[in-house]
Amino acid sequence: MSGNCSIAILSTKALYNEPHLIILASQGNREAFTSLYSHYLDAVTQYIRLFTNSEDEADEVIQDVFVRIWEQRDKLSTVTSFRSYVARAARNRLLDHLRHLEVRKAAILDLQQTKTTAETPEDIWHYRYIYAKVQQQIAALPTQCQHVFRLSVEKGMSLDEIAAELHISKSGVKNQLYKAQKLVRQCFEEKDSHLFIVFLLSIPTFSIF
């Protein structure tokens, strides 16, 4: 009887019940985990692709995020918000990936030394410098790229929401977002390239999710 009930819940999007899905997934219910995966895949994809150099590289990291969550599904029994849980998992896996590639070493060092919320005058100046530099590069982007980038990073809108806002396809949003982040990163001098990564990683993942 309980199995039929769970299938009914999973088959109707309107009845999406995240707390119940988390419980089922923690107990090994693949359908429940698939529902959670489908619900947050776009957000994770959007976040990871901001910091990777290719779609293949991003897809590998994204897959690993969800595989690790499934492999450690017993931990879900104490999770109250899958949104927060997958956001932390994505951020941690991304940092692991950057360390593994041994690139952006300066970014990793700065990130470890700089808190998300600046507390000292030096922290505030450092963050404002990064922010101002990134804003200059964003302002120089083609109009469509700029709109997509700002809606994604600054307003935390999903791919579907951006597509509806700008009246373009979801795939078009993905392409514009990838193009925007690539162009912004290319505008930084090599010695300052890590600052863009520090800036984006300093944005709370919850604003992107």
Number of C-alpha atoms within 10 A of each C-alpha: 5 7 8 9 9 16 12 12 17 20 12 9 11 8 10 15 14 17 14 13 23 24 20 19 22 23 16 15 16 14 16 24 23 15 21 22 16 11 15 16 16 15 23 26 19 22 24 20 23 22 21 19 12 12 13 11 14 22 15 12 22 22 13 16 21 20 12 12 17 19 11 11 19 15 12 19 14 10 15 13 12 17 19 14 13 23 22 16 18 23 18 12 18 23 17 14 17 16 14 9 10 10 12 17 13 16 22 20 12 15 19 11 10 16 12 16 12 14 10 9 9 10 16 12 12 15 21 14 14 18 16 11 18 19 13 12 18 21 14 13 17 13 11 13 21 20 20 26 25 18 19 23 20 12 12 18 20 20 23 14 15 24 18 13 13 13 11 12 14 16 12 15 27 19 13 19 26 22 18 24 22 17 17 20 20 13 17 16 10 10 8 15 17 22 26 22 20 23 20 17 20 15 14 14 21 13 13 19 20
